[in-house]
């Protein structure tokens, strides 16, 4: 829920001009006035506006439906990409673990080899 304050915010939310939004108030657009005067400022709940516009099948309602469908498609694609990325990350982490293990074995082998070459060679018979 987002609280919209003033005709400009309400009209922008519905993708209308201000005058059209004001006319729609007479058709039942769910806006509230803190004071009872018709000249007082207006506030509205974005979810209520969306529901009203969808029920009335206005151009704004159609825009909301199209936008929500587009967003759902984008969400689905992003979820698929996230699953793919998670699989790739697990695979890479596994490869890193194997590489680290191999590296540790090579370091141990290298140390052992170096220690053998450093030890003085024993002469037979001494």
Beta strands, then each sheet from edge to edge (+ up, - down):
strand 1: 3-5
strand 2: 32-33
strand 3: 42-45
sheet 1: 1+ 3- 2+
end
